[in-house]
Amino acid sequence: MTSFPNYPTQSPLQHESVRPLSSKKLCQPQWTHSSYIQRHFPSPHRSESGALGSDDVTQQSDSYYRIDPPLGLGNTDLVDCFHVDQVEKAISEWLDTPEHTQYICDIASQLVNRDTEPVTVEQARTREPPPPPPETNPGYNPQLDKKRPETMMDYLRKYHVLFVIDDSGSMTQDNRWGEARDALVGVAEHAVKYGSTEIDMRFFNSSKKCQDVKSVDIVVNIFNQTTPKGAMVLRSSSRAQIDCIISGVTPTGAVLKEILDDHILKLDAAVNQSEYYDIKPLDVIVITDGIPTDKPKDVLVEEALRIRSRKHHPNCVGIQFVQIGSDDNAEAALKDLMFGNIGNMVDTVPYTAVLTPQRLERILLGGIQPNVRALLPIV
């Protein structure tokens, strides 16, 4: 076990400037000989007056707190995998002391408003969004500061809606392909009725795309011309039984990257120009039945960082994953995409019933603005 020089001693529990540190930094020698507790505390966004109100935004971030003395573990690198159990046991014992527990409570009380009730999902759906960060680019579309529309007419007129359809082989099971088609036909009927011009449709694998859905026939034809991609693999068992396995590719991350790259580049090019005002919020609706075969979480983290670094409004993009088919593993994988440093842009809708046009309509109108979703408790 490698030993390193002591890090200068500080107070029993010292806040390290509430700054996120990468795991690489923690592994460097200068961070050894001290223990860190990593907690996910919301970092409050204060109003111009400096007061922390009930409507203020909270964003999730990693915060590290130094604990001295170093839990009696000596001059050792606490990141060493051979000492994980020892470190966890020492930290647990440290937290069992009332005095030390109070340190944690004192820190938490300064970071959250304990006098307010958590926002429920139903409240979030009708809540006016809080103001964006003060450094946000000016001149953005005013819809970004408003709550979500309550009617399909307003929704389809004020949002750029992009449907992404899973066309992997498993979509041929249990009429999932027909279910997705019929649900989108209902949306197309609304688009025709209200004269919507920014409703697009594309697939995970097929190169076929449909921009500006203007009729029901367009939706039906593009589904009829697209075949879910998957291989039928036949395997014989010892009893001469044949198992049929439908496989396919679900490149969720690659497709989302292409979509989000295009939208962010469009925003970037319009900053400080009148066109910036005209760019509608993008709503990406992913209808899928399976587990992604790539790493969409990495893409979401990267794109959320780009949105923040370029100072675009946090509500410029929203993504809803709508599960079709009752695969428990797929439900868990999709739900995992909601968490992490992704700017609260993702929501997931698990499979509870057949995806009818009426149910899809309720899902679309039940979306939550990303900076309102940040107010929801983590469950």
N, C-alpha and C positions, 0 to 999 in steps of 0.2 A: 504494500500500500504506500503510495507516494505522499510525503508530507510537504507542506508549504508553510511559508512564514505567516504569522498571525496578521489578520486584518485589524486595523486600529479599532479599539473598543469604543462603542458608543453607548447610548442609554439602553436600558433593558429592552425596550421595543421602539425602534426608530423607523419612521416611514422614509423610504428611499425615494422621495420626491414624486411618488405615485407614477413612476415611469415604467413602461413595459420593458422587460429584458428578454432577449432571446435565450433559448437553451444553450446556444453556443457561448454566450457571454457568461452564463452561470457556470459553465464547465471550465472557464479560464481560472488560473491559479489565484488571481486577486480576489475571487469571490469565495474562496474556501475558508474553512475554519469559522464560518458563521452559518446559521440555519435560516432558511427562508420559508415562509408560508405563502403559497400562491393562492389567492382567493379571487373570485370573480365578483368584484364590487362594481355597481354602476357608477360611472363618472358623471356627476351632475353638470348640466348645461345651464348656466345662470342667465337670468334676464339682464337687460341693460342696467337696471338699478343695482344689480349684484345680489338681489334676493333670490332665494331658491323657492319657486312657487310650485303648486301642485300640477301645473300644466307644463312644467319644464321638461325638456328631453333628458332621458338617461340613456347612455350608450354603454354597452358592455366592453370592458377592457381588462387586461391582466395587470394586477398591481402586486408588488412584492414588498414585504415588510421584514426588516431584519430583526432577528432575535438574538440578544446577547444576555448572558454568556452563551457560548456555543453548545449548550445542552450537555456539557460534560463529556463530549465525544473526543476531545483532544485535537491534535493537529492532523486532521484527516480530510481528505477530499470527500465531501458528503454526497457528491454526485456519483461516486463509485458504485456500480451496480451490486457489489458484494455487501454493501452496508445499508441497503434500502430498508430492510426490516429493522435494523438497529435505529436508523434515523426516524422512521415512522413511529416506533415505540417511544423514543425520547420526546418527539414532538407531542405525541398523545399524552404522555405523562406531564409535559410542561403545560398543556392546555387544561389538564385536570385541576390545576391549582387555581383557586378563585381569583387571586391577584392577577394572574396571567390572562385568565379568561376576560377579566375586566378591560385589559389592554385592547383586546380584539373588539370588545363592545364599544369602547371609546372611539376607536378608529371608524367602525361601521356607522356610528351615530353621526359622524361628521360627513359621511358620504351619501347618506340616504335620508329622506324625509320620513321619519317614522310616524308622523301624525296623519299621513294620508293613507287611504284605503287603496289596495291594488286595483288597477283598471281591469275590468272583465272584458272578454271578447266581444260581448254584445255592446258594451259601452264604447269600445274602441271602434266599432263599425259606424257609429254615428257621431264620433268625436271630431271636432275641428282639429287639424294638425297643429302642433306647436310651431313657433317660428324656426326657420332653418338656421344653421350657424351663421354668425354675423359676416364671415368672410365669403359666403356664398355669392357666386357670380350674379350680378343684377340683371334685370330684364328677362327673367325666365317666365315660362307660361304660368299664368295666375292659378290654373287648376291645381298646381302642385301644392298650393297653400290651402286647398279646400278639402272637405271631407269627400269620400267616394260618392259617386252618383247613386241615386236610389231607383232610377228607372233605366231600362235598356236604351231608351232613346237618348238620354243624357250620356250614358256610358259610351255608347258607340260613336257619338258625335265628339266627345271630349277626350277620348283615349285612342291611342294607336294600339290595336289589339292584334297580337300575333299568336296563332295557334300552332303548336309543334306536336305532331302526331307520331307516336311510336309505331314504326312499321317493321319491328322485329318479328321473327317467326311465331312467337308465342301469342301475338295478337290475333292469330287465326283460331285460337281456342275459345270455346264458350261464346261465340258470336261477338267477341270484343271489337273486332274490326267494324262490323255492322253497327254496333252500339255507338262507337265513336262517330261514325259517319252520320247516323241519324241525329245525334245530339248537335252536330255542327250544322246540319240542315236547318234546325230550328234557329240557330244564330244567324244563318244566312237570310232567313225569312225576315228577321228584324232588320238586318242590314239593308235589304231591298226596301223595306217599308219606310225606314228613316233616312234613306239616302246616304248612308255611311260610306266613306271613301278610304278609310285606313283600317281595313280588316284583312289580314294576310294569313296564309296557311302554308306550312311546309312540313317535311317529314324528317325523321332521324337519318334514314339511309337513302331514300329515293331523291334524285335530283329535281323532281317535279316540285314546283312552287306555284302558289297562286297569290298574286298581289291584287288588292282591291276586289274582294269577293263581292260580286254584284248580282248573283243569282243563285238559286238553289241548284240549278242544273250544273253549274260550275263545280260545286262541292261534290255532287254525286258522280260526275264524270271523272274528276281527279282521283277519287277513291276507287272507282272501277278500273282506272288505268294503272293503279299502283298495287303491286303485290307485296305483302309482307315478306321480308327477306329472312329466310331461315332454312336450315337443312333438316331433312327427315332422316334420322339415323336409326337404322334397324339393328337390334342386337338380339341374338338368340340365346336363351337360357338353357340350362341343362335339361329342362322339361320341354324343350322345343317351343317355348312360349316366345312371343315377339313383343318387345317393348318399343314403343314409339316415342322418341324424344324430339321435341321441336326446339331447335336452338336458333340463335340469331344475335345480332349485335345491337346494343343500346348505347350509342355514343352520346350520351347526354351532355357531358362536359364539352366535347368538341363542337357540338351544335350551339350550345349556349355561348361559347366563346365567340363564335362567328357572329351571332346575333348581337351580343353586347358590345363587341368591338365596333361593329358598324354604327350602333346607336351612339356610343361615346365619341367616336370620331365625328359624327354629325354634330353633336353638341359642341365639341372642341372647336370646330370650324366656324360655328355661329356665335361664339362668345363675343360680346360687345357689338353685336350687329342686331338689326331688327329681326332677322330670321330666328334668333334665339327664342323670342317670345312665341313664335308660331309652332315650335316643336312640342308636340303633345307628349304627355307621359306615356311610356311604353309599358304595356301589360302583356307579359309572356305567359301563355297558358299551355303547360306541357301535359298532354294526355298520354299516360304510360301505364303499363301493367307490370313492368319488371325492374330488376335491379340494374343500375347503370353499369356498363362494362368498362368505363374509364373513371376518371376522378373529377366529377363536377364540383366537389367542394373546393378543390384547389383553384378551379376557374372562378368560382364565385368570390373567393377571398381576393384573388388578383383583381377582378373587375370592380369590386367594392372599393378597393384601395385606389384604383384609377379614378373612380367617381369622386372620392374625397380629395385626392391630391389635386384634381383639376377644378375643385370647388364647385361642382355641380350640385344642384338641389338633391337632398337624400331621397326625395320621392320621384325622381325622374325615371326610375325603373322599378317595376314590381314583377315577381315571378310566382306563379301558382302551379304546383305539381298536383294534378288531379289523377288519382289512382283509379284504374279501371281493372276489375278483376280482384279477387280476394286472396292475394298472395301475402301472407303475414311477413315474410322476409322482405318483400318489396316495400310494404308499409313502413317497416323499421328503417330501411335504407333511405327512403324518401324523407321521413321525419328527421333523420340525422342532418339533412341538408339545411334545416332551419337554424342550426346552431353554429356558433363560431363567429369570427370577425367578418361577417358578410353584409354589414350595413342593414340588417333586418329586412332585406329585400325579398326574402323567400317565405312562402307559406305552403303548407301541404294539406290536401284534402283526402283523407283515407276513403277506401271503398266501403260504403255502407248500403248501397242500393244501386240498381241499374242506372247508368248515366243517361237519363232521358233529357230531352231539350229543356224541360222545366227545371230539372235539377241543375243542369249546367248554367242556366240563367241565374238561379239562386246563388251558385258558386261565384259567378262573375260579379254580381252585385254585393256579395258578402265579403269582398276583399277588403284589406286594411292597408292604409297608407304606411310605408316603411317606418317613418319617424313616430307614428302612433303605435305601431307594433313594438317599438322599443320600450314602451311603457308597460307592456304586458309582463306578468311574472313568468319566469322560466319554469316550465313543468316537464 
